[in-house]
Every structure is written in structure tokens, then in C-alpha cells.
């Protein structure tokens, strides 16, 4: 029986993988979600995607929120797309449906030109066949180019974002603004103490048995002692900052 997988990936602590999960589950509630996230303060690469590529079978489906989750590098992304397509794996991109493998396959089938060559003239048949082959190769090249463009656009958006971030940081520095936390200083806000107490209690790195992600879930379900009507909330980035302070 064919299987449906949803692949989600984040490459920085500030990103939220839950958005990708929600987007996939919304349209494919039965999808088995494969997540690629930060572990501690280190990105684990795309080990889970590599495992998935090796395990998928003909007729299986992999869903991505966008092509950028499959690969940020256009060349590698297109190569992987072609490999999976040739192995009979369906690929679905929620934000770029025009390059879904089903759309790609349908386009090639609809636009492929074929004629029943029976003119009685072998030379004429050979000429017509060579012309049709050239036209079909051209159609295939155009379809492939659409896929490549999608990956290239995704890579460009990421590169542009990094460039704007670098320029913004440099501008802020030139204007005398403090970028990031000062060396040796500690975060000091109302929720830090109760959050750190929960980290100490539940984290397997201290007195507990829970993973970082489980501890974050516990924190986000706990009432804020400063305002019982509100829940504590901590981002991944803040969580690791609070946790690192406890190890000093």
C-alpha cells in the first residue's frame, strides 16, 4: 500500500516548524510527518530526508510546504526531484503546485506529439519521426526548466533575505545600536525564573527525564505565576538561552 509522507525542515532556531506541519496536515491529514529540526544548538543537516529518500517506494508520496524545504540549492533540488520522479515517487509542493510531479507528468502527456507514421515512404517517415522527437525533447526541456526555475527562485529568496539581514545588522552597528546580548549579561525578565525552574525540574540535562522539545511543551502549558490567566510561553531561542545560563 502506498504511503504519504509530509517532510518539514527548519534550519535556524528562530524558525517555527509547526507552521509547515499545519499546512501539510490541513490538506493531507493522514500524512506521516518527518521533521528535520535543531537539536540543542546544532542543525542536524537533512539526515531524515536522506533516510526518507532511501525508504520510499514506487507510488509513495512526499509533501513539502515549498521547494525551499526540499533543498535551498537549485542544482541539488532539481537532481533530487528527477531521481524521485524517475523512481515513481509523487512529489507535492503546497506553494508551487505547478511543479508537482502529477502536473509535470500530465503536461508531458498532453503536449507530447505523436503520429501514426505510415506514409509508405521510409525516408519521409524517418524525417517526420526525427522532427517529432526533436519537438518532444523541446517540450521536455521546457517542463524541466519550470522545475529548475522554482528551485532557483527559492534559493534567490533565501540569499536575498540573508543579504538584507547582513545589511540591516551593519546599518544598526554603524548607528551605534547594540546587536544581540552583551557579553556576560543575562536575560532578566519576569518569566525567566519560573521557566528556568521548570527546565531544572523536567530537563534530562538536570533533574528530569524530558527532551528539550518536551520541556518546551510543558513550559507552554504552565500558568504564568505572575498572571494566572496567561500561560508561560518560550521560543526555542529563548529556551536555549535560559538553559545555557543554568549551566554557567
N, C-alpha and C positions, 0 to 999 in steps of 0.2 A: 504494500500500500504506500502511495506517495506521501511524503511528509512536507509540511510547511514550516519554514524557519523564519524568524524575524531577527535580523542582525543589527545591534545597536552599539555604537562606539563613541566614546569621548576621549579626547587627547589632552585635556587640561583639567585641573581640579575645579576650575570655575564653571565648567560646563555641567549641565544637568541632563543625565541620561534618561530621566523619567519622561521627558517630552517625546523623545524618539519612541519609547516603549508605548506611550499612549497613542501616538499617531498610528503605529502598526496595529495595535490591538483593536483600535476603532474600526478598521476595515477587515482585519483578519484575527478575530477573537480566539481562534484555535491555534494560532501560530506558537511554536516553541521559541521563546526569546533567548537569544545568545547575546551576552553582554561583554563588552570589552571596556574596562574602566581602569582608573588609577588604583593601585594597591599601595596604601601608605602614601608616600610622596613620589612614587615612581610609576611611569606608564609602562604597562607590560607588553607594548607592541600590538601585534594583531595575531597573537597565538590562537585565540578562539576561532578567528576567521580561517586561519590555516587548517585547523582541525576540521572545521565545517566543510571546507572545500574538499578535503580528503575523504570525508564520510558521506557526502551527498550522493544520491543515486539518480539514474535516469528518471525523469518525471517529477523529481522533488522541486520545491520552490524556495527561493531565498528572497526575502523582502527587505529593502533598505528604505530608510526615511529619505535619503537622497544619495546621489552618486558620491558625494564627499565622504559618506560613511563607508563606502566600499574601498575607496582609495583617494588620497589627495594628489597623487601623481597621475597625470593623464595617461602616460605611457603604460605604467603598471596596471592601472584600472582597465584600460582597453584590452590589454593582454589577458587579464583575468576574466573579463566579460566574454571574450572569444573562447577561452578554454571551457568555461561553464556552459556556454551556448552550444558548443560542439559536443559536449557530453550530455546534452539533453536536459540540462537544468534550467528551469524557468527563473528569470530574474525580474523583480518588480521594484521600480523606483517611484515612491509616492509623489515626489516633487518633480520628477522628469518622466512621466508616463509615456512620452513619445519614443523613449528608447527601451521600454520593456521588451524582453525577448519575444513576447507574443506579438507586439506591434511590429517589431523588426521582421519576424518571420512572415507575418501577414503581408507586409509591404513587399517583400521579395516575391511572394507567391502571386500577388495581384499584378505586379508590374513585370513579371517575367514574361518575355515574349517567346512564343513557340508556334511553329507552323508544321504542318504535315508535308514534308518535302517529297513530292512525287511528280516532278515536272517532266521526268523522262530524260532529262539532260543532266548527266552526272556532274559536269563542270558547273552548271548553273546551281545545282543543289549544293555543291561544295562552297560556292561563293556565298549563297544565301545563308548557309549554316554558319560560315565564318563571321558574317555581318551580325547575325543574331547572337552569337557567342560574345562578340565584342560589345553589343548593346547590353546584354545581361550582366557582363562584367562591370560595365559602367554603372548600372543600377545598383549592383552590389557595393561598388566603391562609394557611391553617394550615401547609401544606407549606413555603411561603416563610418563615413565621415561625420554623420549626425551623432553617432555614439562618441566618437573622439572629441567632437566639439563640446559635448555635455561635460565630459571629464576635464577638458581644458578650461572651460568656463568656471567649473568648481575650483580648480587649482588656482585660477587667477583671482577669484573672490577671496580665497584664503590668503594668498600672497599680498593682495591689496590691503586686507584687514591688518596683517602683520606690519605692513609699511606704515599705515595710518597710526597704529598703536605706537610704533617706534618714534614717529614724528611728534605725536602728542606728548609722549614722555620727555622727549628732548626739549620741546617748547616749554613744558612745565618746569623743567630743570633750569632753563635759561631765565625764566621768570622768578626763580628763587623758591619754587614750591618744593616741599618735601615729598619725595616719591617713595612710597612704601613706609614701613615702620622703621623708626630709628634704631640703630644697632644697640642691643642691650635693653631696649624698652619692652614693656609688657602691656598687652591689652588689658584695659581696666574698665569694664562696663558691668552693669548690674547683673547680667545673666552669666557672666564668666564663672563666678564661684559655684552656683548650682550646677552648671554644665560640667565643670571640672570634677565636682563631687560625683556626678553620675559616671563620668569617664573612669574615675578611680574605682568605683563600685562594680562596673559592668565589663570594662575592657579586659581582655585576656592578657594585655601587657602590664596590668596592675593586679587588682584583686579578683577580677571576674573571669568569665569564660567566653565572652562575646567578641565577634569580629567588629572592626570599625564600622562597617555599614549597619550592623545590628545595633550597635551602641547609638549611632545617629538616629535610627528609627525610634529607639527608646527615649532619647532626649526629646525628639519632636512630638512624642505623645505625652510628655510630662508637663504638668501645670507649672506655669511660671510662679515661683514663690513670691515675687513682687507684685503679681497681678493674677490671681487665681482664675480669672475669667479667660486668660490667654494661655496658650501653650508655648513652651520654650521652642525656639527654632534656631538651628545652627547649620550653616553651609559647610560643605566639605572643607573649604579653605580655612574657615574659622575653626572648625573642629580640630584640624591638624595643628593649628597654631596653639590652641588651648592645650592640646595633648602634649605638644613639644615642650611647653612651659613646665609641665608636670615632671618631665624627665631631667630638667636642669638641676 
